[in-house]
């Protein structure tokens, strides 16, 4: 355990471990890497209407505490979308976390402007989402209870400050065709993080589903290079 490194992958809002499965499988092949994934509360099977921000925070805290208690001295955290927000929070708190990878981290995101957060009505106002994500994305988003979306918004708002407390090597990855997390988010994160060791990888033509894109191999290789150098 002394020479092994733990990698914790945190999926995004409305997603699951399957979103980063390609990356997970590749990382598991690397010597001395122990890869850990988990499902955020309320995301197992049918989305639950009573999802709460504090449950997501508690679960991520439990996961990092588990790794620390099992004597991992070097931990790398990878977060996608809302998972990037949660990963940043962990990286700002724990000295055992030595590197951070942010995949389309949702510090900026599509805003649902209706008071009742009517997803269907919001979709009609953003036809590019329908074109970019089609049936799979629509089925996920429409199934999300309004309360859960409010909790997502709260999670981002309550953790915006954590970026200013990140002083470890950070890789920021963003697709140019992401309709959910806009391209300028990458610049925002880069400028907020005080770490002197940080880099941005822009993926031309890639949307929010990074590991379902034609560049999944390219981005996986870049992540591996970042984590092993």
Number of C-alpha atoms within 10 A of each C-alpha: 11 9 9 15 20 23 25 24 25 29 28 26 21 20 22 18 18 13 17 23 16 15 19 19 11 14 20 14 11 12 9 14 18 17 20 15 18 14 18 23 19 18 18 13 7 10 17 16 14 13 21 19 18 12 13 20 16 12 15 23 14 12 15 22 13 12 19 17 10 10 15 20 18 18 24 21 26 24 24 27 26 27 26 27 28 27 28 28 21 21 26 17 12 13 13 18 24 18 22 28 25 26 27 31 29 28 22 21 19 13 11 17 11 10 6 10 16 15 20 11 12 15 16 11 11 12 11 15 18 15 10 15 16 11 10 9 16 15 11 14 16 13 14 19 17 16 16 20 21 16 18 21 18 13 20 20 13 12 14 17 14 19 22 15 16 20 19 19 19 26 21 22 23 26 23 16 17 23 21 17 23 21 21 11 19 25 12 13 20 17 13 15 21 15 17 10 12 18 16 15 15 15 20 12 12 21 24 24 18 22 20 15 16 11 15 18 15 12 20 18 15 14 19 14 10 16 19 8 5
